[in-house]
Amino acid sequence: MLVHLQPIGRVHGGRDRPIDDDWGASRARIELDAARFEPDALAGLADFSHAEVIFLFDRVADDQIVAGARHPRGRADWPKVGIFAQRGKNRPNRLGVCVCRVVGVDGLAVEVEGLDAIDGTPVLDIKPVLKGFLPRGEVREPAWATEIMKDYW
């Protein structure tokens, strides 16, 4: 089965290179495609503190895709884990997901903080973060995952 997705917009501003850490202060604007959307598509989003942004790692070449296991960030001191047990950009479908702070909404643009996507990245969807969809119960993760995130934001 082939799935066809059309970006709803693009990231503008923020970083121009995918550096691994210090994304917390990165500010960017997501601009919706004016040929497909009216400003009312974003009505009410400013009432939420955070949004989940689904985007495409469009600059990952075919030969960089990982389908099996690897060491996260190439660090041999971390265990080799499957691509679906990590959040790297070299994923089979090149999908990225990030929860970021909504700074403001203006017309067809959403200004966000902490989006780990670079300038020009195609955005596939935006969803508000609702407490009811957050994990129920304890969140568990291995030590390497905690370590990888210590300087990420």
C-alpha positions as CSV (number, residue, x, y, z in Angstrom):
1,M,0.0,0.0,0.0
2,L,1.3,3.4,-0.9
3,V,0.4,6.4,1.3
4,H,0.5,9.8,-0.2
5,L,0.9,12.8,2.1
6,Q,0.9,16.5,1.1
7,P,2.6,18.9,3.5
8,I,0.3,21.4,5.2
9,G,3.0,24.0,5.3
10,R,6.7,24.5,6.0
11,V,9.0,25.6,8.9
12,H,10.5,29.0,8.4
13,G,13.4,30.3,10.5
14,G,14.9,28.6,13.5
15,R,18.0,26.5,12.7
16,D,19.3,25.8,9.2
17,R,21.3,22.6,10.2
18,P,20.2,19.5,12.2
19,I,22.5,19.8,15.2
20,D,21.8,17.3,17.9
21,D,21.4,19.5,21.0
22,D,20.2,22.8,22.4
23,W,16.8,22.9,20.6
24,G,14.9,24.4,23.6
25,A,15.4,28.1,22.7
26,S,15.0,27.6,18.9
27,R,12.1,29.7,17.6
28,A,10.6,29.0,14.3
29,R,7.4,29.8,12.4
30,I,5.2,27.2,10.7
31,E,3.4,28.7,7.7
32,L,0.5,26.9,6.3
33,D,0.0,26.5,2.6
34,A,-2.2,29.5,1.6
35,A,-3.5,27.7,-1.5
36,R,-5.1,25.0,0.8
37,F,-5.9,26.7,4.0
38,E,-7.6,29.8,5.4
39,P,-6.6,31.3,8.8
40,D,-9.6,29.7,10.5
41,A,-7.7,26.3,10.2
42,L,-5.6,27.6,13.2
43,A,-8.5,29.0,15.1
44,G,-8.2,28.1,18.8
45,L,-4.6,26.7,18.6
46,A,-3.3,29.8,20.5
47,D,-5.4,28.7,23.5
48,F,-3.1,25.7,23.9
49,S,0.4,26.0,25.5
50,H,1.9,23.2,23.3
51,A,1.4,21.6,19.9
52,E,2.6,18.4,18.5
53,V,4.2,18.9,15.1
54,I,4.6,16.0,12.6
55,F,7.1,16.7,9.9
56,L,9.3,15.1,7.3
57,F,13.0,14.6,7.5
58,D,13.2,15.6,3.9
59,R,17.0,15.9,3.7
60,V,17.8,12.3,4.7
61,A,19.0,10.5,1.6
62,D,17.9,7.0,0.7
63,D,21.3,5.6,1.5
64,Q,21.1,7.0,5.1
65,I,17.9,5.1,6.0
66,V,18.3,2.5,8.8
67,A,15.9,-0.4,8.9
68,G,17.6,-2.4,11.7
69,A,19.7,-1.7,14.8
70,R,22.4,0.9,15.4
71,H,24.1,2.8,18.2
72,P,22.2,6.0,18.9
73,R,24.2,9.0,17.6
74,G,26.9,6.4,16.6
75,R,28.1,6.1,20.2
76,A,29.4,2.6,20.8
77,D,29.2,3.1,24.5
78,W,25.4,3.1,24.1
79,P,23.6,-0.2,23.3
80,K,22.8,-1.1,19.7
81,V,19.0,-0.7,19.5
82,G,16.5,-1.0,16.6
83,I,15.4,2.1,14.7
84,F,12.0,1.9,16.3
85,A,13.5,2.1,19.8
86,Q,15.0,5.5,19.1
87,R,14.0,8.8,17.6
88,G,16.7,9.4,15.0
89,K,16.0,11.1,11.7
90,N,17.2,8.1,9.6
91,R,13.9,6.3,9.9
92,P,12.3,4.3,7.1
93,N,9.5,6.8,6.6
94,R,11.5,9.9,7.6
95,L,8.8,11.1,10.0
96,G,9.6,13.4,12.9
97,V,7.4,14.3,15.8
98,C,8.0,17.1,18.3
99,V,6.0,18.7,21.1
100,C,6.8,22.4,21.1
101,R,5.5,25.5,22.9
102,V,3.0,27.6,21.0
103,V,4.2,31.2,21.2
104,G,1.5,32.7,19.0
105,V,-0.8,32.4,16.0
106,D,-1.0,35.0,13.3
107,G,-3.1,34.3,10.2
108,L,-1.7,31.2,8.6
109,A,1.4,31.2,10.8
110,V,2.2,29.5,14.1
111,E,5.3,30.7,16.0
112,V,6.7,27.9,18.1
113,E,9.6,27.4,20.5
114,G,11.6,24.1,20.8
115,L,10.7,22.6,17.4
116,D,13.5,20.3,16.4
117,A,13.0,20.7,12.7
118,I,15.1,22.9,10.5
119,D,14.3,25.8,8.1
120,G,12.3,24.6,5.1
121,T,11.2,21.4,6.6
122,P,7.8,20.2,5.3
123,V,5.1,20.0,8.1
124,L,2.6,17.2,7.7
125,D,0.3,17.9,10.6
126,I,-0.2,20.0,13.8
127,K,-2.1,18.7,16.8
128,P,-2.7,20.5,20.1
129,V,-1.3,18.8,23.2
130,L,-4.2,17.7,25.5
131,K,-3.5,16.3,29.0
132,G,-5.8,13.5,28.3
133,F,-3.5,12.2,25.6
134,L,-0.4,12.3,27.7
135,P,0.9,9.0,29.0
136,R,-1.0,7.4,31.8
137,G,1.1,6.0,34.6
138,E,4.9,5.9,34.9
139,V,7.1,6.5,31.8
140,R,10.0,4.1,31.7
141,E,13.2,4.5,29.6
142,P,16.7,3.1,29.6
143,A,19.7,5.1,31.0
144,W,21.1,5.9,27.5
145,A,17.8,7.6,26.5
146,T,17.9,9.8,29.6
147,E,21.6,10.7,28.8
148,I,20.9,11.5,25.1
149,M,18.2,14.0,26.2
150,K,20.2,15.8,28.9
151,D,21.4,18.6,26.5
152,Y,18.7,18.2,23.8
153,W,16.5,21.0,25.1
